[in-house]
Amino acid sequence: MKLYTADGIPNPRIVDIAMYEKDLNLERVIVDFLEGENRASSFLVKNPAGQIPVLELDDGTIISEVTAIIEYFEEVCPDPFLVGTIAKERAEARMWARRVDLAVMEPMSMAFKYGIGKNYFEKRITVYPEAAESMKNKAQDGLVWLDNVLAGKQFLCGDRMTYGDIMLYCYTDYFKKTGQKVESGLVHLTHVLDSIAERPSVQKTA
Ligand SMILES: N[C@@H](CCC(=O)N[C@@H](CS)C(=O)NCC(=O)O)C(=O)O
């Protein structure tokens, strides 16, 4: 298996952390995203969405999208779990990952691409600068909501760390450098993020 990836950016980092959590030894192929290698026709054959990470299986099958890659890891290497060991746990993990994606990841990413990252992204995708501020606010609303629901919990799924926690960590850790920080009053969320930050898998990707 080969993982097309890059260092220092959130979606590839999520998959790297999952890989280290599960002690999978994958070949990492670094994609020069700054130079747009991921948008070249040779890469679009692999992932028509033009993004990384991308997992290529030994038979040539391509899997992109962070959630699909992690679910694949879980199928081939269930222990330690990042989704869950029984149906209801897996359903809960998927529910929280989807919520994190919709409430935080998508708006944070759009706020960046349409806002301070506009000059870079407008050469790659259609940007909507007028939406940047609203997306930033929407992501902040998502963080406040998550802070409330995390009260009294260790992770999104109670005492089970699942991939939604990793997604939340990687996005907040990256986008805080772009003017989208977790406000200090969000103590429940901060507590969860701090505990994720200490994991060896996360430190390896820092
Ligand atoms: N929904 C995708 C998002 C992937 C994504 O946004 N990747 C970013 C890196 S964090 C990327 O490839 N950026 C470069 C570009 O869009 O040209 C997933 O889950 O994998």
PDBQT file of the ligand as one rigid body, heavy atoms in Angstrom, charges set to zero:
ROOT
HETATM    1  N1  LIG A 301     -12.415  15.831   1.850  1.00  0.00    +0.000 N 
HETATM    2  C1  LIG A 301     -11.018  15.563   1.588  1.00  0.00    +0.000 C 
HETATM    3  C2  LIG A 301     -10.232  16.838   1.863  1.00  0.00    +0.000 C 
HETATM    4  C3  LIG A 301      -8.787  16.717   1.407  1.00  0.00    +0.000 C 
HETATM    5  C4  LIG A 301      -8.071  18.058   1.412  1.00  0.00    +0.000 C 
HETATM    6  O1  LIG A 301      -8.682  19.125   1.588  1.00  0.00    +0.000 OA
HETATM    7  N2  LIG A 301      -6.748  18.008   1.205  1.00  0.00    +0.000 N 
HETATM    8  C5  LIG A 301      -5.944  19.208   1.150  1.00  0.00    +0.000 C 
HETATM    9  C6  LIG A 301      -4.760  19.093   2.096  1.00  0.00    +0.000 C 
HETATM   10  S1  LIG A 301      -5.227  19.313   3.791  1.00  0.00    +0.000 SA
HETATM   11  C7  LIG A 301      -5.380  19.401  -0.256  1.00  0.00    +0.000 C 
HETATM   12  O2  LIG A 301      -5.167  18.453  -0.980  1.00  0.00    +0.000 OA
HETATM   13  N3  LIG A 301      -5.080  20.677  -0.587  1.00  0.00    +0.000 N 
HETATM   14  C8  LIG A 301      -4.440  21.059  -1.802  1.00  0.00    +0.000 C 
HETATM   15  C9  LIG A 301      -5.415  21.445  -2.863  1.00  0.00    +0.000 C 
HETATM   16  O3  LIG A 301      -6.644  21.435  -2.610  1.00  0.00    +0.000 OA
HETATM   17  O4  LIG A 301      -4.944  21.757  -3.958  1.00  0.00    +0.000 OA
HETATM   18  C10 LIG A 301     -10.546  14.376   2.423  1.00  0.00    +0.000 C 
HETATM   19  O5  LIG A 301     -11.264  13.972   3.359  1.00  0.00    +0.000 OA
HETATM   20  O6  LIG A 301      -9.486  13.778   2.151  1.00  0.00    +0.000 OA
ENDROOT
TORSDOF 0
